[in-house]
Amino acid sequence: MEFIYFIGAGIAVLAGLGAGIGIGIATGGTAQAISRQPEAAGKIQTVFFLGIALAEATAIYGFVVAILLIVR
């Protein structure tokens, strides 16, 4: 039954896939918003960086869970 931990680790790493997709969508939206209103670029970038930080945190949590399952 050792292999079940590796399956769980693989599933936990999939959190990084969702974060990557989310960051890609956010980057596209940010580029569109800045191109439409260049004067608001500072405010848009602030919100963008906050969103990226939250998305990356999700990916890091998934990575940590995967490592903990493998090492246990």
C-alpha atoms as a printed R data frame, in Angstrom:
   type eleno elety resid chain resno      x      y       z
1  ATOM     1    CA   MET     A     1  0.000  0.000   0.000
2  ATOM     2    CA   GLU     A     2  3.013  2.287  -0.274
3  ATOM     3    CA   PHE     A     3  1.998  3.528  -3.728
4  ATOM     4    CA   ILE     A     4 -1.128  5.276  -2.407
5  ATOM     5    CA   TYR     A     5  1.062  8.045  -0.939
6  ATOM     6    CA   PHE     A     6  2.585  8.707  -4.349
7  ATOM     7    CA   ILE     A     7 -0.842  8.893  -5.954
8  ATOM     8    CA   GLY     A     8 -1.888 11.414  -3.292
9  ATOM     9    CA   ALA     A     9  1.273 13.417  -3.886
10 ATOM    10    CA   GLY     A    10  0.563 13.512  -7.614
11 ATOM    11    CA   ILE     A    11 -2.951 14.775  -7.002
12 ATOM    12    CA   ALA     A    12 -1.657 17.418  -4.570
13 ATOM    13    CA   VAL     A    13  0.790 18.714  -7.161
14 ATOM    14    CA   LEU     A    14 -2.134 19.358  -9.524
15 ATOM    15    CA   ALA     A    15 -2.821 22.456  -7.418
16 ATOM    16    CA   GLY     A    16  0.090 24.011  -9.304
17 ATOM    17    CA   LEU     A    17 -1.734 23.461 -12.584
18 ATOM    18    CA   GLY     A    18 -4.734 25.443 -11.393
19 ATOM    19    CA   ALA     A    19 -2.513 28.226 -10.126
20 ATOM    20    CA   GLY     A    20 -0.713 28.423 -13.455
21 ATOM    21    CA   ILE     A    21 -3.960 28.689 -15.377
22 ATOM    22    CA   GLY     A    22 -5.252 31.325 -12.963
23 ATOM    23    CA   ILE     A    23 -2.103 33.417 -13.227
24 ATOM    24    CA   GLY     A    24 -2.245 33.216 -17.013
25 ATOM    25    CA   ILE     A    25 -5.836 34.448 -17.083
26 ATOM    26    CA   ALA     A    26 -5.012 37.217 -14.603
27 ATOM    27    CA   THR     A    27 -2.027 38.344 -16.670
28 ATOM    28    CA   GLY     A    28 -4.149 38.530 -19.798
29 ATOM    29    CA   GLY     A    29 -6.822 40.531 -17.994
30 ATOM    30    CA   THR     A    30 -4.229 42.877 -16.549
31 ATOM    31    CA   ALA     A    31 -2.682 43.507 -19.955
32 ATOM    32    CA   GLN     A    32 -6.105 44.298 -21.414
33 ATOM    33    CA   ALA     A    33 -7.010 46.584 -18.522
34 ATOM    34    CA   ILE     A    34 -3.757 48.534 -18.745
35 ATOM    35    CA   SER     A    35 -4.070 48.891 -22.508
36 ATOM    36    CA   ARG     A    36 -7.586 50.294 -22.094
37 ATOM    37    CA   GLN     A    37 -6.769 52.644 -19.207
38 ATOM    38    CA   PRO     A    38 -3.037 53.342 -19.033
39 ATOM    39    CA   GLU     A    39 -3.539 56.042 -16.398
40 ATOM    40    CA   ALA     A    40 -4.791 53.410 -13.922
41 ATOM    41    CA   ALA     A    41 -1.808 51.098 -14.415
42 ATOM    42    CA   GLY     A    42 -0.532 51.538 -10.845
43 ATOM    43    CA   LYS     A    43 -3.803 50.508  -9.221
44 ATOM    44    CA   ILE     A    44 -4.301 47.647 -11.663
45 ATOM    45    CA   GLN     A    45 -0.814 46.273 -11.026
46 ATOM    46    CA   THR     A    46 -1.327 46.413  -7.259
47 ATOM    47    CA   VAL     A    47 -4.442 44.279  -7.459
48 ATOM    48    CA   PHE     A    48 -2.719 41.997  -9.987
49 ATOM    49    CA   PHE     A    49  0.236 41.315  -7.690
50 ATOM    50    CA   LEU     A    50 -2.069 40.588  -4.769
51 ATOM    51    CA   GLY     A    51 -3.996 38.083  -6.877
52 ATOM    52    CA   ILE     A    52 -0.805 36.408  -8.079
53 ATOM    53    CA   ALA     A    53  0.423 36.061  -4.498
54 ATOM    54    CA   LEU     A    54 -2.781 34.308  -3.475
55 ATOM    55    CA   ALA     A    55 -2.665 31.984  -6.486
56 ATOM    56    CA   GLU     A    56  0.971 31.113  -5.852
57 ATOM    57    CA   ALA     A    57  0.191 30.389  -2.208
58 ATOM    58    CA   THR     A    58 -2.280 27.741  -3.366
59 ATOM    59    CA   ALA     A    59  0.383 26.147  -5.555
60 ATOM    60    CA   ILE     A    60  2.910 26.193  -2.718
61 ATOM    61    CA   TYR     A    61  0.423 24.538  -0.339
62 ATOM    62    CA   GLY     A    62 -0.132 21.751  -2.862
63 ATOM    63    CA   PHE     A    63  3.618 21.314  -3.273
64 ATOM    64    CA   VAL     A    64  4.174 21.140   0.491
65 ATOM    65    CA   VAL     A    65  1.421 18.538   0.884
66 ATOM    66    CA   ALA     A    66  2.983 16.481  -1.905
67 ATOM    67    CA   ILE     A    67  6.413 16.621  -0.249
68 ATOM    68    CA   LEU     A    68  4.938 15.656   3.120
69 ATOM    69    CA   LEU     A    69  3.152 12.679   1.584
70 ATOM    70    CA   ILE     A    70  6.301 11.428  -0.091
71 ATOM    71    CA   VAL     A    71  8.587 11.930   2.915
72 ATOM    72    CA   ARG     A    72  6.049 11.062   5.634
